[in-house]
Amino acid sequence: MVLGTGGTIAGIAQTPADNVHYSAAQIGVQQLLDAVPALAGESLEAEQVAQLDSKDMDYDVWLKLAQRIEFHLRRDDVAGVVVTHGTDTLEETAYFLQRVLAPRKPVVFTAAMRPANAMLRDGPQNLFDAVGVARIDCAQGVVAVLAGAVHGALDVRKVHSYRVDAFGSGDAGVLGRIEEGHLRRLRDWPSGTPIGLDRLGLDVTAWPLVEIITGHAGVGGALVQAAIGQGVRGLIVAGPGNGSVHHKLEAALRFAQQRGLLIWRCTRCADGPVFDEPGVPFASAGSLTPVQARIEMLLTLLTAPD
């Protein structure tokens, strides 16, 4: 099953030589499949779940996508699901779905850094590779297939704004590499206990607000005060180094914590964990990136006992 959500892979530029100024989410998922001759005759079904630039991804689409994936994975005739997605927030959607569904069949995200009419478009090869991974008998969990690499959903992150090989997996490393249509697997498939859609609530407007604040030289507490005023329930602090917190920001965060806000520390560094420090009252989010930690905190708040 191939589910489309838009993105650059479905985008169109005014000229094939322009890889930057294009309109995302212009063609449908069935057209994407039809543009890959190597997939002709394969047993594939296509469904358009959404059609948007992934910078505009929201909870409504997350919930609908999770529901459609869960529905199709229950079908005996579906070996796996492929999701076409924009690159900007792919890591967030993939993380959310792995934590909520932890599927026993493969859910394979793919995307492109070049629009569908580019001279050197990467979408067709990525889509072909993703379908191949979704057909592997032992595969499970949410993964992302891009530029010949397979990334686990709990590790994948976008690391470059322009290159075709724009994704990495941090310290964990890639799950595997696709070589001439075959997967050379280096790590285990993603696994875990699913949170379950039934625990999230169907009214996304009722989901708690969680925001990210970045620490930097001279940072103050104005954004923390604004967050309190807007009813934010949790804050992820992406601090420098080991998630360190400027003393002015720390004072504001302590006040917010007293008001009941949940606060976790991350690092703004590309890789590496954050360790708990004596005297620092804000819990570490471990090796989670700031965007992963935000989703994890959202899920924690959604599933917390009343």
N, C-alpha and C positions, 0 to 999 in steps of 0.2 A: 504494500500500500504506500503510495507516495502522496504526502500531504503538502500543499503549497501555502506559504505565508507571505510571499513577495520577496523583497530584498533586491540587492544588486544583481543576483543571478537571474532575476526576471526584469532587469532594467534595460533601458534603451538610451543610447547617446545620439546626439544629432549627427555626429560623424564617427565612423569606426575607429578613428585615430584618437578620440578623446576618451580617456579612461577615468576622468574626474568629474566632468560636468555632464551628468546624465540624470535621468529620472528613474528612480527605483520602482519596482513593482508594477511593470507595464504589461507583461505578458503572463498568461496563465500557466499552471503547472503542467497541463497536458501538452502545451506547446514546447515546454522545456524538454519533456520526454521525447516528443516527436523530432526534436533537433539533435538527438543522439542516435545515429543509425545503428550503433552496436546494440541498442536496446530494442530494436524492432523485433516483433514476434515474441518478446518476453511476456510472461504472465504478470502484468502490472495493472493496477488500478490507480486512478488519480482523483484527488479531491481538493478543491480550493477551500481551505479553512479561513484564510485571511488574505488580504492583498495590501501590504503596507511596507514602507521603509522601516527597517527594524529600529531605527532611532526613535520611532513612535510606538514601539511595543508597549503594551499595557496589560493589566491584570485580566481584563475581559478576554483578550486573545489567549493568554496563558491558560485560563480556565477552559475555554472552548477547545483549545488544542489538546489539553490533557484529557478531556472527555472523549474527543474523537480518537485519540491514540488508545485509550483504554477500551473503547468500543471495538476497534479493529483488532486489537491484540487478543480479544476473547474469541475471535473467529478461528475455527480450526484450519481454514484454508489460507490464513495469513501467516507467513513465516516471519515477517518483520515489517517495520514501518520506516520509511525515509521521510525526513522533513526538510524541505527547502526553506532557507531562512536568510535574512540579512546578516552580515558579519558583525555589525556594531554591537548588538546585544545577544548574539548567539550564545555566548558563554553563560549569560544569565538565564535564558530560557532552558538551556540544557541542564544546568544545575538544578533549577526548580523542578523539572520533570523527573530527574533521577531521584531526588529526595522524596517527591510525592508519590511516584509510581514504582520506582525500583523494578522495572519490568524484567520478566524472565525470558522475554524475547527481545531481539535487538530493536532499538529505536535509534536511527542513524541520521544525524543532522549533516547537512552539507550546504554550501554557500559558494559565493564567488567574489573575487575582488575586482573583476572586470565585468562590464555590462554584457548583455547577451549578444549584442551586435559588434563587440570589439574585435579588432583584427586578431588579437591573441587572447581570446576569451578562455577562461579557466573553468567556467561552469559545466560544460558538457563532460569533461573528464572527471570532475568532482562528482557529478551526478552518477556517472557510470560506476565509479569506484564505490560510491555509497550503496547503490543497489547490490553490488557484489558482496559487500560486507553484511548487508541485511539478509542475505541468503545463506550465510554460514550457519551450519547446524548448531554448533555449540555456543554461538554468540548470544549475549544477553546484555541488558542495561542500555543506558543512553550514552552514545559516543558521537564524536564529530569526525567526519572524513573530509580533509582539505589538503590539497597539494601533496597527495600521496601519503599523508600521515593520518593515523587514527589516534584520536585523543579521547580520554575518558572524560565524562561530563563533570566530574568533581575536580578536574585539574585544568581543563582547557581554558585558555585566555587569549585574547587578541593582543599581540605584542608589536605589531607594526601597522602604521596607518595606510601604507600604499603597496608594499610588496605582495606578490601573489602568495608566497608562503608566510602569511601574516599571523599564524597562530602557533602557540607553544603550549607546553604542559608543565612549566615550572620545574621545580626540583624533581618531581615524580618522573618526568620524561614521558614520551609518547607510549601509547599502548601497543602500537605496531606500525608497520610500514607496508604499503601496497606496492608490490614489485611485479610488473607484467601480469596484473590481474590476480595475483595471489597475495594473501596476507601473511607477512612474517610477524607473528605476535611476540611481543617482548614482555608484556605484563598481563595480569588477569583482567577479565572483563569486569566492568563495574557491577557491584552487588550491594545489598543492604536491605533493610526492612522498610517497606513503603509506609509513608505517613498516611496515605489514603485520601482520596478526594473528598470523602464524606466528612472529614474532620476540618475542612477548610471553610466551609460555608459558601453558598452560591452567590451571595450578595457581595461583590468585590468592593462596593462603596463602603462596606462596614469593616474591611480589612484595616488593621492598624497602620498608621503612618510611621515609616522608618526612613531616616535620612542619613547621608554621609557627610561628615565635616572633615576637611583636610587641614592638617596641621602644617604650619610654615612659620618662618621668621616673622615676628611681629603680630602673630595672630591674636585676636581678642575673643571676647565672648558674645559678640553681637549676634552671630548666627545661632548660637545656643539659645539666647533669649528669644529670638524670632521663632525658633522651633517650638519652644514652650508655648508661645502665644498661639501657634497654629495647631496645637493639639497633637504634636508628634509624640509617639509612645516610646521610641527607641532611637539611639544615635550610634552610628559607627564612626569612630575617630580614626582616620587614616593618618597616622603620625609619621614623622621621619624616623629612620633607623628602627630600633626595637619598639616602635609604637610610642615613642616618647611624646609627652604632652607639655606644651608651653604653660608656664605658671598662670598666665591670665586665662587661658582656655581651661586649665584644670579647675580654677575657681568657679568658672561658669558651669562646668560639667558637674562639679560637686553639688552646686545648687540644683541643677536639673535632676540629679540622682535623688536628692532629698524630696523633690516633687514627684518622684515615682517613675522617672524615665529609666529605661534599661540602657546601659552604656557599655560597649565593647571596644577594645583597642585592636587596630590592625596596623600594618606598615604600609606606607606609600611606596616602598621599594617594590621593584618588579617581582622579586622572589624572596623567600625566607619567612620563617615563623616569627611570632612575637611571644616573648617569654613573660610570665608574670614577674612583677618587681615588688619587693617589700615597700610598703607605704603607698603604693599606687592603688586606689580603690576601684579601678575600672578593670574588669576581667579581660583577659586576652582572648582573641578569636583564633588563636593558634596560627595555622598556616593558611587560613582562608584569606583570599583577596578581599578588599573592601566590598566589592559588589556581591561576592559569594556570602560574606558575612551579613550583608544587609538582607539577603534572601533567607539565610538561616535564622536571623533574628525575627524576621516576619513570620516564618513558620513556627518558631518557638512561641511567639505571642498568640498566634492563631490557635495553637493546640494546647495552650496553658489551661489548667483547670480554672474555672470561674472562682 
